[in-house]
Amino acid sequence: MSVPLIAVVDYKAGNLHSVQKALEKFGGRPFVTTDPARIRRADALVMPGQGACDSAMRNIRGHDLEQPIKEFIASGKPYLGICLGLQLLLESSDEGDEPCLGVLEGNVRKLPSGQKTPHMGWNQVHFKKEDPMFNGVPEGSHFYFVHSCYADPIDKAVVGGTTTYGVEFCSVAIWDNVVAVQFHPEKSGNVGLKVYGNFVSRVRELTRFGD
């Protein structure tokens, strides 16, 4: 049986080893890369990350990855964004000046003052719509978060889940071939591993592997 080829983008912001291991556990063939040609050939794309949008976008542009990432998303192949991999999909961030990828209208906002930042630790996700990516994940499950900002998309129809930390924010975005989460599944125990397992299953199904 063929194995889904999954590009994990290295833009100097991600917990790459843990993400790679999680994808391998469920039968994916992940590879860490900054090569646009290898990204284009992949069956799916994962953007892990933690940190600031400005430095991340500078690294993405420094490796000529911005257009290949946008083209991959537009191609309809599965995309999984993790933490910064969600925020970078929007147009801009309150914490800096660099334009983000802009594939989703909206901005990245700072968590409200009065809250300890970064928001670090376990918190609940309340799902707003069903998606195969969260099969076997109970409503209100706890995931592990590390962030000081949150995605604020204009189109609320893309919000697949929310979390509250001083403000109710989008912790899951879902549309077309894109699923992006503010939390870190690879740090979230068995419930987080289910997300990776479901992602590999989605890639296998959509690319007709295993037929």
N, C-alpha and C positions, 0 to 999 in steps of 0.2 A: 504494500500500500504506500502510495506517495505521501510525503510529509510536507505540510505547509511551510513555505519559506517566509519568515517574518523578519523584517528589517527593524532593528532597534536603533534609533538615531542617537548618536553621541554628540551632543552639543555642550558638553562639559557641565552638565547640570543634573545628571540622573544617577539613580542607584542602579547602575546598569547590570551588575553581576546578579543581584537578587531577581531582577525582572527577567533576565535571560534564563536563570535556573527555573523560575516559575513556569515560563513558557515551554521549556524542555520537558518539565515534569508531565505535561499533558499532551506530549507528542508533537509539539511544534519544533521547527528547526530555525531558531532565532540566530541572527548574527548582528553584531554591533558594527555600525558603519558611519562614515561621513562621506561616502562615495555616492554621488547622485545617480550614476548608472546602476549601481546595485540596488538602490532604493526603487528605481523605476521597474526593475525586474522582480521585485518581491511580490508575494501574494497578499501581504498585509504590512501595516506600518504601526509601530509603537513609538510614542514620544513620551518617555519618562522625564521627570525633572523636578528640581527643587531650587528655589532661589529667586533672583530678580529677572523681570522681563527684559530689561535693557541689556544686561550682560548676555543673556541667552540669545536675544535677537542678533547681537553683534557676532556671536559665535556662529549662529546659523548663516548669517550673510557672509561671514568670513570664509566659510566653506562652500559658498554658492549653493546652499541648500533651500533657500526660501522658495524659489520657483518649483523645484522638484517636489517639495512637500505639498505645495498648493495643487500641483498637477496630480499628485497621487490621490489627494482627497477628492478632487473633481472626477477622477477616473471611476469612482464607485467602489474601489477596493476597501476592505475593512481598515479602519483607523481607530486606534486606542490611544487616548491622551491621558496622562497621569499627572496630577497636580499642575505643575507649570505647563504640561502638555495640554491642559484645558485652557489655562489663561492665555496662552500665546495664540489661540485661535481667534481671539477678539481683535479689536482695532487698535486699542491703546491701553496704557496703564497709568493710573494716578501716581505710581511710584517712579516714573521716569519719562523720558522724551522719545525713545525709539518707537516707531510704529511697530505694532505686532503683525501677525500674519494677515489679519483682516478677512478671514473666511467666514466669520460670524459677526454680525453687527452688534456693537456694544463695547463696554469698557471694563477694565479690571479696577476694582475699587479697594481701598484700604479698609480693613476691619475697623469698626467704630472705636473711637477713643473711650477709655474707661475699661477696655478689655485687655487682659494680658496678651501680648503678642511676642512671638508667634503663637497662634492657636496650635497647641501641641498636645496630642494625646487622643484618646478614644472619644468618639461622638457618634450620635445616631444619624442615619440617613433615612428619610421618609420618602418613599418612592411615589412619584406622581403619575407614572404610567408603566405598563408592563413592557418588558423587553427580554428576549432570550438571553442577553448578557447577564441577567440577574436571576436566571432559573435556579431554584434551590436556595436563594438568599431571602430570608424572611424580612418582611416589612419592619422597619425600626432597627435593623441590624447596626451594630457598632463597627466602625472602621477607624483606622489610625490616620490622623491629620497632622501636618506640619506646614503652616502657611500664615502669612500676614495680610494677604489680599485675597479677593474672591472675584470670580467671573460674574458680570452683570449683563447678560445678553438682553437686547431689546425685545426680541421675539420670545416671549415666555413659553411658547409652544414647544421650544426645544428643551425646556427644563424637565428632566426626567427624575430628579430627586433633589431634596433640600435638606439643609442642616442648619441649626441655630447656634450662633455664638455671638451674642450681642445684636445680631441681625439674622434674619432668615436668608440664607444665600443658596445659590445654585451649586449643589455638590455633585450633580450628575447632569450632563448635557447629552441629548440623544437626537440625532436627525440623520435621515438617509443611511449612509454607511459609517457614520461617525458616532462613537461613544467616547466621552471624556469625563473623567472624574477628578474631584479635588483631593480626594484621599489617596492613600498609598495601599493598594491591595496587597502588595508584596510584604507589607508590615502588619497586615490585618488578620493573621492566623488563617484558620480553615475557611472562614467566610470570604476572605480576600482571595484565597486560592481558587475558590469557586468561580470568581470573576475571570481569572486567567483561563481556567478550564473551559468556561463557556465561550471565551474569545477564540481559543484554538478550534473549538467545535464549529463556531460560526465561520471561521476562515476555511476550514475543511469543507463545510457545506457549500459556501458561496463559490469556492473555486473547484467544486465537484471532485475533490480528492476523496478517495476511498470508494468511488462508484464501482 
